[in-house]
Amino acid sequence: MIPFIDLKTEYAEISEEITETVQRVLKSGWFILGEEVKRFEEDFSKYIGTKYSVGVNSGSDALFLALKVLGIGKGDEVITVSHTFISTVDAIMRNGARPVFVDIEPDTYCIDVSKIEKKITNKTKAILPVHLYGHPADMEPIMKLAEKYNLFVIEDACQAHGAEYKGKKVGSIGDLGCFSFYAVKNLGAYGDGGIVVTNDKELAEKLKKFRNYGSSQKYHQDFIGINSRLDEIQAAILRVKLKYLEEWNKKRRIVANTYNNQLKNTGIILPIERNFAKHVYHLYVIRCKNRDMLQQYLQKNGIQTQIHYPIPVHRQKAYLRLGHDSCLTITENVCNEILSLPMHPWISEEEISQIVEVIKKCH
């Protein structure tokens, strides 16, 4: 069996450091909002290139709290995409605002910036682009639109740790950037975790209060917040793994290049990397007309694959009440053709060749 992802090998590579780190935290007797979280926030800010980072308990809460601290709520609209993990849109709805969907590009699968402006109304408060699969959205025109219409920009970088847009790390470009540390991410915890990054001190201070019941100090509640704190053990683990992120991303790019070379001239649509982008290949996503048949054939031959994502958000049962959007043609077509192949830093060239051989037999 060729696994879709290999966290066991990842752990084996850094197990001694992880064990030592976890034991250090356990011996300290301090498990919530201590030195490990503080140091990881500092390390992550330095890596991304922002002044502030605020650790929370998940990428979902990172997105929710980012919208919350900007005051986005009932009656407001947020422009985003339907081709994304549900958390992107859930964060908008949980704040009482309304998601307004824009179609995606057929090659990067990120938001089609040429279609954003016509969706802006007097209710629009923010644009929420998703750096999908590890490829950055085209941020420069998004930022220009935001300036023109006085809108906030929140980057969903939950799949793009270390990705770059014109030499800048994604997450550092908009008003706020949101990351997930779910275990399978390029930088993943051994549990849940997330973070919000910003250059705005006031927003950072609000985030710190919101994640901790709305409190500025213990038993002093300034406003109603939530309990969403990155714990000390996960922060300590992430500090170890952050040191390896650039190396692991480099290996992912090598894996993607190997796939590209071996799959060219097969008629399969392969991932691209725009000239403004540094793709970090959280996922390696291909497109083909016989997707379902190919996935079943790969499974029969011991190769795990996944579909990210088979049903767009606007077609999900929970969102049907918003009404269908007939302008999401590319989104709906893509969902029927995409397939994510095994992708992680430890997959071998021999395994890639085996996967490609099976694909060629079926395709």
C-alpha positions as CSV (number, residue, x, y, z in Angstrom):
1,M,0.0,0.0,0.0
2,I,1.3,3.5,-0.9
3,P,-0.3,5.8,1.7
4,F,-1.7,9.2,0.9
5,I,0.4,10.7,3.6
6,D,3.1,9.3,5.9
7,L,3.1,10.8,9.4
8,K,4.9,7.8,10.9
9,T,8.0,8.4,8.9
10,E,7.9,12.1,9.7
11,Y,7.7,11.3,13.4
12,A,10.6,8.8,13.1
13,E,12.8,11.5,11.7
14,I,12.3,13.8,14.6
15,S,11.2,11.5,17.4
16,E,14.0,12.2,19.8
17,E,13.5,15.9,19.6
18,I,9.8,15.6,20.0
19,T,10.1,13.3,23.0
20,E,12.6,15.6,24.7
21,T,10.3,18.6,24.0
22,V,7.1,17.0,25.3
23,Q,8.9,15.8,28.4
24,R,10.2,19.3,29.0
25,V,6.6,20.7,28.9
26,L,5.3,17.9,31.1
27,K,8.0,18.6,33.7
28,S,7.2,22.3,33.7
29,G,3.7,21.7,35.0
30,W,2.4,24.6,32.8
31,F,0.1,23.6,29.9
32,I,-1.9,26.6,28.7
33,L,-0.7,30.0,27.5
34,G,2.8,29.7,28.8
35,E,6.4,30.2,27.4
36,E,6.1,27.6,24.7
37,V,3.1,29.3,23.1
38,K,4.8,32.7,23.4
39,R,8.0,31.5,21.8
40,F,6.2,29.7,19.0
41,E,4.2,32.8,18.3
42,E,7.5,34.7,18.1
43,D,9.1,32.1,15.9
44,F,6.2,31.8,13.5
45,S,5.9,35.6,13.2
46,K,9.6,35.8,12.3
47,Y,9.1,33.0,9.7
48,I,6.1,34.5,8.1
49,G,7.3,38.1,8.3
50,T,4.7,39.7,10.5
51,K,5.0,41.5,13.7
52,Y,2.4,39.5,15.6
53,S,1.0,35.9,15.9
54,V,-1.8,34.7,18.1
55,G,-2.0,30.9,18.6
56,V,-5.5,29.4,18.8
57,N,-6.9,25.9,18.9
58,S,-7.6,25.3,15.2
59,G,-7.5,26.9,11.7
60,S,-11.3,27.0,11.9
61,D,-11.1,29.3,15.0
62,A,-8.3,31.3,13.4
63,L,-10.7,32.2,10.5
64,F,-13.6,32.8,12.9
65,L,-11.7,35.0,15.2
66,A,-10.1,36.9,12.3
67,L,-13.5,38.0,11.1
68,K,-14.7,38.6,14.7
69,V,-11.9,41.1,15.6
70,L,-12.6,43.0,12.4
71,G,-16.2,43.5,13.6
72,I,-17.7,41.6,10.7
73,G,-21.2,40.3,11.6
74,K,-24.9,40.4,10.8
75,G,-25.8,42.1,7.6
76,D,-22.2,42.1,6.3
77,E,-21.0,40.2,3.2
78,V,-17.6,38.5,2.7
79,I,-16.4,37.5,-0.7
80,T,-14.7,34.1,-0.9
81,V,-14.8,30.8,-2.9
82,S,-17.0,27.8,-2.8
83,H,-14.1,25.4,-3.7
84,T,-12.5,25.1,-0.3
85,F,-12.7,23.2,2.9
86,I,-15.9,24.0,4.8
87,S,-14.2,25.9,7.6
88,T,-13.5,28.9,5.3
89,V,-17.2,29.6,4.8
90,D,-18.3,28.3,8.3
91,A,-16.2,31.1,9.8
92,I,-18.3,33.7,7.9
93,M,-21.6,32.1,8.8
94,R,-20.6,31.7,12.5
95,N,-20.1,35.4,12.7
96,G,-23.6,36.1,11.3
97,A,-22.3,37.4,7.9
98,R,-23.1,36.2,4.5
99,P,-20.6,34.5,2.1
100,V,-20.6,35.7,-1.5
101,F,-19.0,33.2,-3.8
102,V,-16.7,34.0,-6.7
103,D,-15.7,31.3,-9.2
104,I,-12.1,30.0,-9.4
105,E,-9.3,29.9,-11.9
106,P,-9.3,26.6,-13.9
107,D,-5.6,26.0,-13.4
108,T,-4.6,27.2,-9.9
109,Y,-8.1,26.6,-8.4
110,C,-7.7,29.8,-6.4
111,I,-10.2,32.7,-6.6
112,D,-10.6,34.4,-10.0
113,V,-9.7,37.9,-9.2
114,S,-11.2,39.2,-12.4
115,K,-14.6,38.3,-11.1
116,I,-14.4,39.8,-7.6
117,E,-15.3,43.5,-8.3
118,K,-18.7,42.8,-9.8
119,K,-19.6,41.0,-6.5
120,I,-18.8,44.0,-4.3
121,T,-21.8,45.7,-2.8
122,N,-22.3,48.3,-0.1
123,K,-22.6,45.3,2.3
124,T,-19.2,43.9,1.4
125,K,-16.8,44.2,4.3
126,A,-14.0,41.8,3.4
127,I,-12.4,39.6,0.8
128,L,-11.3,36.1,2.0
129,P,-9.0,34.5,-0.6
130,V,-7.9,30.9,-0.1
131,H,-4.3,29.8,-1.0
132,L,-5.5,26.5,-2.1
133,Y,-3.5,23.3,-2.1
134,G,-0.3,25.3,-1.4
135,H,-0.6,27.7,-4.3
136,P,-1.0,31.5,-3.5
137,A,-4.0,33.4,-4.7
138,D,-3.1,36.5,-6.9
139,M,-2.9,38.9,-4.0
140,E,-1.8,42.2,-5.7
141,P,-5.1,42.9,-7.5
142,I,-7.0,41.7,-4.4
143,M,-5.2,44.3,-2.3
144,K,-5.9,47.0,-4.9
145,L,-9.6,46.2,-4.8
146,A,-9.6,46.2,-1.0
147,E,-8.0,49.7,-1.0
148,K,-10.4,51.0,-3.7
149,Y,-13.5,49.9,-1.8
150,N,-12.1,50.1,1.8
151,L,-12.4,46.4,2.5
152,F,-10.5,44.1,4.8
153,V,-8.5,41.2,3.4
154,I,-8.2,38.0,5.4
155,E,-5.9,35.3,3.9
156,D,-6.9,31.7,4.4
157,A,-3.4,30.2,4.4
158,C,-4.4,27.0,6.1
159,Q,-3.0,24.9,3.3
160,A,0.0,27.1,2.4
161,H,2.6,27.2,5.2
162,G,5.7,28.7,3.6
163,A,4.1,29.5,0.2
164,E,5.2,32.8,-1.3
165,Y,3.6,35.5,-3.4
166,K,6.2,37.7,-5.2
167,G,8.8,36.8,-2.6
168,K,6.5,37.4,0.5
169,K,5.2,34.6,2.6
170,V,1.4,34.2,2.3
171,G,-0.4,35.3,5.4
172,S,1.7,38.5,5.7
173,I,0.0,40.4,2.9
174,G,-3.6,41.0,4.0
175,D,-4.9,42.5,7.2
176,L,-4.8,39.1,8.8
177,G,-3.5,35.7,7.8
178,C,-4.9,32.4,9.1
179,F,-3.1,29.0,9.4
180,S,-4.2,25.6,10.5
181,F,-1.8,23.1,12.2
182,Y,-4.0,20.1,11.7
183,A,-1.8,17.0,11.7
184,V,-1.6,16.5,7.9
185,K,-0.7,20.1,7.0
186,N,2.8,21.0,5.8
187,L,3.4,22.2,9.4
188,G,1.1,20.0,11.5
189,A,0.7,19.5,15.2
190,Y,0.0,16.2,16.9
191,G,-3.5,17.3,17.4
192,D,-5.4,20.5,16.6
193,G,-3.9,24.0,16.4
194,G,-4.1,27.2,14.5
195,I,-2.7,30.7,14.4
196,V,-3.6,34.2,13.2
197,V,-0.8,36.6,12.0
198,T,-1.0,40.3,11.5
199,N,1.1,43.5,11.6
200,D,-1.7,45.4,13.5
201,K,-0.9,45.6,17.2
202,E,-4.5,46.5,18.1
203,L,-5.9,43.5,16.2
204,A,-3.4,41.2,17.8
205,E,-4.4,42.4,21.3
206,K,-8.0,41.8,20.5
207,L,-7.3,38.3,19.2
208,K,-5.5,37.5,22.5
209,K,-8.5,38.5,24.4
210,F,-11.1,36.8,22.2
211,R,-9.2,33.5,22.4
212,N,-9.3,33.6,26.2
213,Y,-13.0,34.4,27.0
214,G,-12.6,38.0,26.2
215,S,-10.3,38.6,29.2
216,S,-7.5,41.0,29.5
217,Q,-6.5,39.4,32.8
218,K,-7.8,36.5,34.8
219,Y,-11.4,37.0,36.0
220,H,-11.6,40.4,34.2
221,Q,-13.8,40.0,31.1
222,D,-13.8,42.9,28.7
223,F,-16.2,41.3,26.2
224,I,-17.7,37.9,25.3
225,G,-15.0,35.8,23.8
226,I,-14.4,32.0,23.4
227,N,-12.0,29.4,24.7
228,S,-9.6,28.9,21.8
229,R,-6.1,28.5,23.0
230,L,-3.1,26.7,21.4
231,D,-1.8,24.5,24.2
232,E,1.8,24.3,25.4
233,I,2.5,20.8,24.2
234,Q,1.3,21.5,20.7
235,A,3.2,24.8,20.6
236,A,6.4,23.0,21.7
237,I,6.0,20.3,19.0
238,L,5.4,23.0,16.4
239,R,8.5,24.8,17.4
240,V,10.5,21.7,16.6
241,K,8.8,21.1,13.3
242,L,9.0,24.7,12.2
243,K,12.8,24.3,11.9
244,Y,12.2,21.6,9.3
245,L,9.4,23.3,7.3
246,E,11.6,24.8,4.6
247,E,13.4,21.5,4.0
248,W,10.2,19.5,3.9
249,N,8.6,22.0,1.5
250,K,11.6,21.7,-0.7
251,K,11.1,18.0,-0.8
252,R,7.4,18.4,-1.7
253,R,8.4,20.6,-4.6
254,I,10.9,17.9,-5.8
255,V,8.1,15.3,-5.5
256,A,5.7,17.5,-7.5
257,N,8.4,18.0,-10.2
258,T,8.9,14.2,-10.4
259,Y,5.2,13.7,-10.8
260,N,5.1,16.5,-13.5
261,N,7.9,14.9,-15.5
262,Q,6.5,11.4,-15.4
263,L,2.9,12.4,-16.1
264,K,3.5,14.8,-19.0
265,N,2.0,13.9,-22.3
266,T,-0.6,11.7,-20.6
267,G,-3.5,14.1,-21.3
268,I,-4.0,14.6,-17.5
269,I,-4.2,18.2,-16.3
270,L,-1.3,18.8,-13.9
271,P,-0.8,21.4,-11.2
272,I,0.8,24.7,-12.3
273,E,2.9,27.3,-10.6
274,R,2.3,30.9,-11.6
275,N,5.3,33.1,-12.1
276,F,4.4,35.1,-9.0
277,A,4.2,32.0,-6.8
278,K,6.1,29.6,-4.8
279,H,3.9,26.5,-4.5
280,V,4.4,24.4,-1.5
281,Y,2.3,21.5,-2.6
282,H,0.2,20.7,0.4
283,L,-1.6,18.6,-2.1
284,Y,-0.7,17.4,-5.6
285,V,-4.0,17.6,-7.5
286,I,-4.6,16.4,-11.0
287,R,-7.7,16.6,-13.2
288,C,-9.1,14.0,-15.6
289,K,-12.5,13.1,-17.1
290,N,-12.4,9.6,-15.7
291,R,-11.6,10.6,-12.2
292,D,-13.9,8.1,-10.3
293,M,-12.8,5.2,-12.4
294,L,-9.1,6.2,-12.0
295,Q,-9.5,6.5,-8.2
296,Q,-11.0,3.1,-8.0
297,Y,-8.3,1.6,-10.1
298,L,-5.6,3.2,-8.0
299,Q,-7.3,1.9,-4.8
300,K,-7.4,-1.7,-6.3
301,N,-3.7,-1.4,-6.9
302,G,-2.9,-0.3,-3.3
303,I,-2.6,3.4,-3.9
304,Q,-4.5,5.8,-1.6
305,T,-5.9,9.0,-3.1
306,Q,-8.4,11.6,-1.9
307,I,-10.7,14.2,-3.5
308,H,-10.3,17.8,-2.3
309,Y,-13.2,18.6,-2.5
310,P,-16.0,16.5,-4.1
311,I,-18.9,18.9,-3.2
312,P,-18.5,22.7,-3.4
313,V,-19.7,24.5,-0.3
314,H,-22.7,26.1,-2.0
315,R,-24.0,22.6,-2.9
316,Q,-23.6,21.4,0.7
317,K,-26.9,20.6,2.5
318,A,-26.1,23.1,5.2
319,Y,-25.8,25.9,2.7
320,L,-28.6,25.2,0.3
321,R,-30.7,27.9,1.9
322,L,-28.4,30.5,0.5
323,G,-29.5,29.5,-3.0
324,H,-27.4,28.2,-5.8
325,D,-25.1,30.4,-7.7
326,S,-25.1,29.7,-11.5
327,C,-21.9,31.7,-11.9
328,L,-19.7,29.0,-10.4
329,T,-19.4,26.9,-13.5
330,I,-15.6,26.2,-13.2
331,T,-16.0,25.3,-9.5
332,E,-18.7,22.7,-10.3
333,N,-16.8,21.3,-13.2
334,V,-13.5,21.0,-11.3
335,C,-15.2,19.1,-8.4
336,N,-16.0,16.3,-10.8
337,E,-12.5,15.9,-12.2
338,I,-9.9,16.6,-9.4
339,L,-8.0,13.9,-7.7
340,S,-5.2,14.3,-5.0
341,L,-2.3,11.8,-5.4
342,P,-0.1,10.7,-2.5
343,M,2.1,13.7,-1.5
344,H,4.5,14.0,1.4
345,P,8.3,14.7,1.7
346,W,9.1,11.0,2.2
347,I,7.5,9.4,-0.8
348,S,10.2,7.8,-3.0
349,E,10.8,8.2,-6.7
350,E,10.1,4.5,-7.0
351,E,6.7,4.9,-5.4
352,I,5.9,7.8,-7.7
353,S,6.9,5.7,-10.7
354,Q,4.6,3.0,-9.5
355,I,1.7,5.4,-9.1
356,V,2.3,6.8,-12.6
357,E,2.5,3.4,-14.2
358,V,-0.9,2.5,-12.7
359,I,-2.3,5.8,-13.9
360,K,-1.1,5.2,-17.5
361,K,-2.6,1.8,-17.5
362,C,-6.0,3.2,-16.6
363,H,-6.0,6.5,-18.4
